[in-house]
Amino acid sequence: MNMPISNENSIESSSFFLVFERDFSSSELQLLARLQKVFEQELPAFKELSEISFNIEKNAVINSHENISGTLLQSFDENDKPAWSLKVEKNIIEVSCFTYDKWDNVWTKAQGYLSETIKSIESPSNKLVVCILKVVDKFLASTDNYNIENAFNSETLEFEQYFSVESNNFYNEKNIRDFVLKHKLNDFLLWVNTLIADTFGDIKKSLKLVKCWDDEDYHMVLEIFSEQNNMDELSLLEDGLFKKLESHPEIDYALQYIVIAQR
């Protein structure tokens, strides 16, 4: 059985990254020393990061230099494992939480660390270009009869938001979900839905299972209900859609199980 890493949720860590246009200069990095005082209660472990550059010529090291490359501040839990960290290096400010409980709590604290760090190091000549949020989920499981699919809830597959399901006496919505889960088709269906929307607009799309008389296994049929009445125009749209489909790296795999049809 798969269990989330904590009683609260499955999040092992969440990290916030601010990426700037250029590397921070030595003088800018030296300004970060004030953070040791600012966060002495919350992040008591302070360390200056350094890098050494040198040249080697004829088995001799010459022109060796050690420079400050960044700053690392940390707090630890009762087991001496990192709880929070603030790291500034190269052109990146990174704040990480390893004791995630609720978003509001984590974001409020992370925002405070980021804001205070920016105050120390901001420069008109170094623009912020990218903001990144990275969340790591972790599940714990026994190695006995382990199955990774048990970590996911097949009742909430994303594809169901975009496709209707045609049920009959032989299969129902659960069978469709099980089929998509078994053959790992959810991501492919989401990608196809985007292509269909780009090509035909917001139209009805349905999924059903069919079984050929000479085949023991079911296949899935994805039907597109276009309102286009001009057959020449419809043919051009279909050609464009299938040409785009060819670019998907797993198209050959997916078409073993899915048939796309215009209705």
C-alpha positions as CSV (number, residue, x, y, z in Angstrom):
1,M,0.0,0.0,0.0
2,N,1.3,3.5,-0.9
3,M,1.1,6.1,1.9
4,P,2.0,9.9,1.7
5,I,5.2,10.8,3.4
6,S,3.3,12.7,6.2
7,N,-0.1,12.6,7.8
8,E,-0.8,16.1,6.3
9,N,0.1,15.5,2.6
10,S,2.5,13.8,0.2
11,I,4.8,16.8,-0.3
12,E,8.4,16.2,0.7
13,S,9.7,19.6,-0.3
14,S,8.6,22.8,-2.0
15,S,11.2,25.2,-3.5
16,F,10.9,28.7,-4.8
17,F,13.4,30.0,-7.3
18,L,14.0,33.6,-8.5
19,V,16.3,33.6,-11.6
20,F,18.0,36.9,-12.5
21,E,19.5,38.1,-15.8
22,R,23.2,37.8,-14.8
23,D,25.3,36.3,-11.9
24,F,25.5,38.3,-8.8
25,S,28.7,40.2,-8.4
26,S,31.2,39.7,-5.5
27,S,30.2,43.1,-4.1
28,E,26.5,42.2,-4.3
29,L,27.1,38.8,-2.6
30,Q,29.0,40.4,0.2
31,L,25.9,42.5,1.0
32,L,24.1,39.2,2.0
33,A,26.1,39.0,5.2
34,R,23.3,41.2,6.8
35,L,20.9,38.3,6.4
36,Q,22.7,36.4,9.2
37,K,21.5,39.0,11.6
38,V,18.0,39.4,10.0
39,F,17.3,35.7,10.1
40,E,19.4,34.7,13.2
41,Q,16.3,33.2,14.9
42,E,14.6,31.6,11.9
43,L,17.6,30.4,10.0
44,P,20.4,30.2,12.5
45,A,22.9,28.2,10.4
46,F,24.8,30.7,8.2
47,K,27.5,29.7,5.7
48,E,29.3,31.6,2.9
49,L,29.7,29.5,-0.2
50,S,32.9,29.8,-2.1
51,E,34.5,28.5,-5.3
52,I,38.1,28.0,-6.2
53,S,39.5,28.6,-9.6
54,F,43.0,27.7,-10.7
55,N,45.2,26.9,-13.7
56,I,47.4,23.8,-14.0
57,E,50.5,24.0,-16.1
58,K,53.2,21.3,-16.2
59,N,51.9,19.6,-13.1
60,A,52.0,22.8,-11.1
61,V,49.0,24.8,-9.8
62,I,49.3,28.5,-10.5
63,N,47.0,31.5,-10.2
64,S,44.7,29.9,-7.6
65,H,41.8,32.1,-6.4
66,E,39.0,31.6,-3.9
67,N,36.0,33.8,-4.3
68,I,32.6,34.1,-2.5
69,S,30.0,32.4,-4.7
70,G,27.0,32.7,-2.5
71,T,25.3,32.3,0.8
72,L,23.4,29.5,2.5
73,L,21.2,29.9,5.6
74,Q,19.4,26.9,7.1
75,S,17.2,25.7,10.0
76,F,17.0,22.1,11.2
77,D,14.3,20.0,12.8
78,E,14.6,17.9,16.0
79,N,16.3,15.1,14.0
80,D,18.9,17.5,12.6
81,K,17.4,17.4,9.1
82,P,16.9,20.6,7.1
83,A,13.6,22.3,7.7
84,W,14.1,25.5,5.7
85,S,16.9,26.8,3.6
86,L,17.7,30.1,1.8
87,K,20.4,29.9,-0.8
88,V,21.8,32.6,-3.1
89,E,24.3,31.5,-5.7
90,K,25.2,32.4,-9.3
91,N,22.1,34.2,-10.5
92,I,19.5,32.4,-8.4
93,I,17.8,33.0,-5.1
94,E,16.3,29.7,-3.8
95,V,14.1,29.2,-0.8
96,S,13.2,25.6,0.2
97,C,10.7,24.2,2.7
98,F,11.2,20.5,3.9
99,T,8.4,20.6,6.5
100,Y,5.4,21.4,4.3
101,D,2.0,21.6,6.1
102,K,-0.3,24.1,4.3
103,W,0.2,26.4,1.3
104,D,-0.7,29.6,3.1
105,N,1.9,28.9,5.9
106,V,4.7,27.9,3.5
107,W,4.1,30.7,1.0
108,T,3.9,33.4,3.7
109,K,7.2,32.4,5.1
110,A,8.9,31.8,1.8
111,Q,7.7,35.2,0.5
112,G,9.3,36.9,3.6
113,Y,12.7,35.2,3.0
114,L,12.6,36.1,-0.7
115,S,11.6,39.7,-0.2
116,E,14.2,40.4,2.4
117,T,16.9,38.8,0.2
118,I,15.9,40.9,-2.8
119,K,16.2,44.1,-0.6
120,S,19.8,43.2,0.1
121,I,20.9,42.3,-3.5
122,E,18.6,44.1,-5.9
123,S,20.1,46.1,-8.7
124,P,18.6,48.1,-11.6
125,S,21.2,46.4,-13.9
126,N,20.1,42.8,-12.9
127,K,16.5,42.1,-13.8
128,L,14.4,39.2,-12.5
129,V,13.6,37.0,-15.5
130,V,12.1,33.8,-14.2
131,C,10.1,32.6,-11.2
132,I,9.9,28.9,-10.5
133,L,8.0,26.7,-8.1
134,K,9.1,23.1,-7.6
135,V,7.1,20.6,-5.5
136,V,8.4,17.1,-4.8
137,D,5.8,14.5,-3.7
138,K,6.8,11.3,-2.0
139,F,4.9,8.1,-1.2
140,L,6.1,5.3,1.1
141,A,5.3,1.8,0.1
142,S,6.0,-1.8,1.2
143,T,8.1,-3.7,-1.3
144,D,5.7,-6.6,-1.1
145,N,3.4,-6.6,-4.1
146,Y,4.4,-3.1,-5.0
147,N,2.5,-1.3,-7.7
148,I,3.2,2.3,-8.6
149,E,-0.3,2.8,-10.0
150,N,-1.7,2.4,-6.5
151,A,-0.3,5.9,-5.7
152,F,-2.8,7.5,-8.1
153,N,-6.5,7.7,-7.9
154,S,-8.0,6.5,-11.2
155,E,-11.3,8.2,-10.3
156,T,-9.7,11.6,-11.0
157,L,-7.9,11.2,-14.3
158,E,-7.6,14.6,-16.0
159,F,-8.8,13.5,-19.4
160,E,-12.4,13.2,-18.1
161,Q,-12.6,17.0,-18.0
162,Y,-12.5,17.2,-21.8
163,F,-14.1,14.0,-23.1
164,S,-17.6,12.6,-22.7
165,V,-17.9,8.8,-22.3
166,E,-20.3,6.6,-24.2
167,S,-21.4,3.7,-22.0
168,N,-23.4,0.7,-23.0
169,N,-24.2,-2.8,-21.7
170,F,-20.6,-4.0,-22.2
171,Y,-18.6,-1.2,-20.6
172,N,-19.0,2.0,-18.5
173,E,-17.1,5.0,-17.3
174,K,-15.0,3.0,-14.9
175,N,-13.9,0.6,-17.7
176,I,-12.8,3.7,-19.7
177,R,-10.8,5.0,-16.8
178,D,-9.2,1.6,-16.2
179,F,-8.3,1.3,-19.9
180,V,-6.6,4.8,-19.9
181,L,-4.8,4.0,-16.7
182,K,-3.6,0.5,-17.8
183,H,-2.2,1.8,-21.0
184,K,-0.9,5.1,-19.6
185,L,-2.9,7.2,-22.1
186,N,-3.9,10.2,-19.9
187,D,-1.1,12.5,-20.9
188,F,-1.6,11.6,-24.6
189,L,-5.3,12.3,-24.4
190,L,-4.7,15.7,-22.8
191,W,-2.2,16.6,-25.6
192,V,-4.7,15.4,-28.3
193,N,-7.4,17.5,-26.7
194,T,-5.3,20.6,-27.1
195,L,-4.7,19.8,-30.8
196,I,-8.4,19.2,-31.4
197,A,-9.3,22.5,-29.8
198,D,-6.6,24.4,-31.8
199,T,-7.9,22.8,-35.0
200,F,-11.7,22.6,-34.6
201,G,-12.4,24.9,-31.7
202,D,-14.6,23.9,-28.7
203,I,-16.4,20.9,-29.9
204,K,-17.8,17.7,-28.4
205,K,-15.4,14.8,-28.1
206,S,-16.3,11.3,-26.8
207,L,-14.6,8.1,-25.9
208,K,-15.9,4.6,-26.2
209,L,-14.6,1.0,-26.3
210,V,-15.0,-1.3,-29.2
211,K,-14.1,-4.9,-29.7
212,C,-13.3,-6.5,-33.0
213,W,-14.7,-10.0,-33.5
214,D,-11.2,-11.4,-34.2
215,D,-9.5,-9.6,-31.4
216,E,-9.7,-10.4,-27.7
217,D,-8.8,-6.9,-26.5
218,Y,-10.8,-3.7,-26.6
219,H,-9.7,-0.6,-28.4
220,M,-10.6,2.9,-27.6
221,V,-12.3,5.2,-30.2
222,L,-12.0,8.9,-29.8
223,E,-14.8,10.5,-31.8
224,I,-14.7,14.2,-32.9
225,F,-18.1,15.9,-33.5
226,S,-17.2,18.7,-35.8
227,E,-20.0,21.1,-37.0
228,Q,-18.1,21.9,-40.2
229,N,-20.4,21.2,-43.1
230,N,-18.0,22.0,-45.9
231,M,-16.5,18.7,-46.7
232,D,-13.4,20.2,-48.5
233,E,-12.7,22.4,-45.5
234,L,-13.3,19.5,-43.1
235,S,-10.8,17.4,-45.0
236,L,-8.2,20.1,-44.7
237,L,-8.8,20.4,-41.0
238,E,-8.5,16.6,-40.5
239,D,-5.3,16.5,-42.6
240,G,-3.8,19.3,-40.4
241,L,-4.8,17.5,-37.2
242,F,-3.3,14.2,-38.2
243,K,-0.1,15.9,-39.4
244,K,0.3,17.5,-35.9
245,L,-0.4,14.1,-34.3
246,E,2.6,12.6,-36.1
247,S,4.9,14.9,-34.1
248,H,4.1,13.2,-30.7
249,P,6.9,11.0,-29.6
250,E,4.5,8.3,-28.4
251,I,2.1,8.4,-31.3
252,D,3.0,4.9,-32.5
253,Y,2.4,3.5,-29.0
254,A,-0.9,5.4,-28.5
255,L,-2.3,4.3,-31.8
256,Q,-2.0,0.6,-30.7
257,Y,-4.9,1.4,-28.4
258,I,-6.7,4.5,-29.7
259,V,-8.6,5.1,-33.0
260,I,-9.4,8.8,-33.8
261,A,-12.5,9.2,-35.9
262,Q,-14.5,12.1,-37.3
263,R,-18.3,11.9,-36.8
